Amino acid sequence: MEGGIDKGNPSEQVRIPHKFCPYCGAKNEPRVDNCANCGKDISWIEIPEPVPTLETPPYKPEPLPPQREPLSRRALAIALSIVVVILAVLLVVLLLT
Ligand SMILES: [Zn+2]
């Protein structure tokens, strides 16, 4: 059984521009020559080309450069603990001597 998701749906939505009558503002079909509302000649109105609904490509996140901050933080913590241990040892040695 195939089906479910249709790929390449031919019935894509295409925005068909309309003629807007400059005299009365009525919306007319793009092929008409006279306004359906007031009957004036609107055949001279230029119709913009139909704009297909293009899907904007999803934003591609650029690969982030490797961050060394966590490593340096951990290294800093380790160095700090080592310093504390050394100081404690020195203190103990000084106290014992
Ligand atoms: Zn009109």
Residues whose N, C-alpha, C, O or C-beta is under 5 A from the ligand:
A	BS01	ZN	C21 Y23 C24 G25 A26 C35 N37 C38 G39
